[in-house]
Amino acid sequence: MLLNMKTLSTLWHKKSCDKCKNEFPVHKDWVNPPTHCGPCRLISQKFVDAVEFLVKESVSEAPIDTKRTFLKLLQKAGSCYRQKKFDGENQVAAWLSTERDLAYIIWNDKNLRVTVLKCIKKLKFQRREDARADKCNEIRSARLSNRTRRWSG
Ligand SMILES: [Zn+2]
């Protein structure tokens, strides 16, 4: 056990987050260690959108218990945000601190973290697909108008 602990502490070292300055663990074998801590990474990837998607969309495959947990967390975050505003905190500051609290809770729960990260990936892919579809439509309509021009000219 002692040996394990020792091995663990030599494999992982602490790094200070470039954004919030909190320390987070980095593995010595990681080629490209992150510069931001987990919660900061969640925030920069707009994780709240993913959580809202998970809760609202009937298409999301998350188990019902996980959805319920996310719903409760969102409701709690919502009332916390309203309370902060009610207490006179600036709207942006109130939102940022609420968002950060939510990011910490999700990052520290493996199940929630994995579910949200998967969803972020999925939403990103969807957006890419949408962009691709838009591009195809653009090309198609450009071609169409060229053709029409040719016909009319
Ligand atoms: Zn951070």
Boltz pocket constraint, residues with backbone or C-beta under 6 A from the ligand:
constraints:
  - pocket:
      binder: B
      contacts: [[A, 17], [A, 18], [A, 19], [A, 20], [A, 21], [A, 22], [A, 36], [A, 37], [A, 38], [A, 39], [A, 40], [A, 41]]
      max_distance: 6.0
